[in-house]
Amino acid sequence: MKQKDIALIIMLALVSAGISIFISSKLFVTPKDRQQKVEVIDPISTDMNQVDRRYFNEASINPTKNTQLDGTNQTLFNTTAR
């Protein structure tokens, strides 16, 4: 190789390096631009508020309690007529 060829290769490498640095600075995000604002929420606590007494009281129905039919309407299922 001649000296002119080596100088041309070095010049092309420097130009391509400069172009790639310029493009990468525009393409990739810098740490300063990566900052994003988010909504801050309150932490979850174990404290419970008082429940509404209209719905949760001593006289309300307990859905976890087993219920049984007491046989008040026995003729409904014992009839043969349809």
C-alpha positions as a Markdown table, in Angstrom:
| # | Residue | x | y | z |
|---|---|---|---|---|
| 1 | Met | 0.0 | 0.0 | 0.0 |
| 2 | Lys | 1.1 | 3.5 | -0.7 |
| 3 | Gln | 1.1 | 6.3 | 1.8 |
| 4 | Lys | -1.8 | 7.9 | 0.1 |
| 5 | Asp | -3.9 | 4.8 | 0.5 |
| 6 | Ile | -3.1 | 4.6 | 4.2 |
| 7 | Ala | -3.9 | 8.3 | 4.7 |
| 8 | Leu | -7.2 | 7.8 | 2.8 |
| 9 | Ile | -8.2 | 4.9 | 5.0 |
| 10 | Ile | -7.3 | 6.8 | 8.2 |
| 11 | Met | -9.3 | 9.8 | 6.9 |
| 12 | Leu | -12.3 | 7.7 | 6.1 |
| 13 | Ala | -12.2 | 6.0 | 9.5 |
| 14 | Leu | -12.1 | 9.4 | 11.3 |
| 15 | Val | -15.0 | 10.8 | 9.2 |
| 16 | Ser | -17.1 | 7.7 | 9.7 |
| 17 | Ala | -16.3 | 7.8 | 13.5 |
| 18 | Gly | -17.4 | 11.4 | 13.6 |
| 19 | Ile | -20.6 | 10.7 | 11.7 |
| 20 | Ser | -21.4 | 7.7 | 14.0 |
| 21 | Ile | -20.8 | 9.7 | 17.2 |
| 22 | Phe | -23.2 | 12.4 | 15.9 |
| 23 | Ile | -25.9 | 10.0 | 14.9 |
| 24 | Ser | -25.7 | 8.0 | 18.1 |
| 25 | Ser | -25.9 | 11.2 | 20.2 |
| 26 | Lys | -29.2 | 12.0 | 18.4 |
| 27 | Leu | -30.5 | 8.5 | 18.3 |
| 28 | Phe | -29.8 | 7.3 | 21.9 |
| 29 | Val | -31.1 | 9.1 | 25.0 |
| 30 | Thr | -28.8 | 10.7 | 27.4 |
| 31 | Pro | -29.2 | 10.2 | 31.2 |
| 32 | Lys | -30.5 | 13.7 | 31.5 |
| 33 | Asp | -33.3 | 13.0 | 29.1 |
| 34 | Arg | -34.2 | 9.7 | 30.8 |
| 35 | Gln | -35.8 | 11.4 | 33.8 |
| 36 | Gln | -39.5 | 10.8 | 34.0 |
| 37 | Lys | -42.0 | 12.2 | 36.5 |
| 38 | Val | -44.3 | 9.6 | 38.1 |
| 39 | Glu | -47.3 | 9.9 | 40.4 |
| 40 | Val | -46.5 | 9.3 | 44.1 |
| 41 | Ile | -49.1 | 7.3 | 46.0 |
| 42 | Asp | -49.7 | 6.9 | 49.7 |
| 43 | Pro | -48.3 | 3.7 | 51.3 |
| 44 | Ile | -50.6 | 0.9 | 52.2 |
| 45 | Ser | -51.4 | 0.8 | 55.9 |
| 46 | Thr | -52.8 | -1.9 | 58.1 |
| 47 | Asp | -55.3 | 0.4 | 59.8 |
| 48 | Met | -59.0 | -0.1 | 59.0 |
| 49 | Asn | -61.6 | 2.5 | 59.0 |
| 50 | Gln | -64.9 | 2.0 | 60.7 |
| 51 | Val | -67.4 | 0.2 | 58.5 |
| 52 | Asp | -70.8 | 1.6 | 57.7 |
| 53 | Arg | -73.2 | 0.5 | 60.4 |
| 54 | Arg | -76.1 | 0.4 | 57.9 |
| 55 | Tyr | -74.6 | -2.7 | 56.2 |
| 56 | Phe | -72.4 | -4.2 | 58.8 |
| 57 | Asn | -74.4 | -4.6 | 62.0 |
| 58 | Glu | -75.3 | -7.3 | 64.4 |
| 59 | Ala | -78.8 | -7.9 | 62.8 |
| 60 | Ser | -77.5 | -8.2 | 59.2 |
| 61 | Ile | -77.5 | -11.4 | 57.3 |
| 62 | Asn | -74.4 | -13.5 | 57.5 |
| 63 | Pro | -73.7 | -15.0 | 54.1 |
| 64 | Thr | -71.1 | -17.5 | 55.5 |
| 65 | Lys | -73.6 | -19.1 | 57.9 |
| 66 | Asn | -75.2 | -22.4 | 56.7 |
| 67 | Thr | -78.9 | -22.1 | 56.0 |
| 68 | Gln | -81.4 | -25.0 | 55.9 |
| 69 | Leu | -84.9 | -25.1 | 54.5 |
| 70 | Asp | -87.2 | -25.7 | 57.4 |
| 71 | Gly | -89.9 | -27.5 | 55.4 |
| 72 | Thr | -92.4 | -24.6 | 55.2 |
| 73 | Asn | -93.6 | -25.4 | 51.7 |
| 74 | Gln | -93.4 | -29.2 | 51.4 |
| 75 | Thr | -96.2 | -29.6 | 48.8 |
| 76 | Leu | -94.3 | -27.7 | 46.1 |
| 77 | Phe | -92.0 | -30.6 | 45.2 |
| 78 | Asn | -94.2 | -33.4 | 46.2 |
| 79 | Thr | -97.0 | -32.8 | 43.7 |
| 80 | Thr | -97.3 | -34.9 | 40.6 |
| 81 | Ala | -99.2 | -32.4 | 38.4 |
| 82 | Arg | -97.2 | -30.3 | 36.1 |
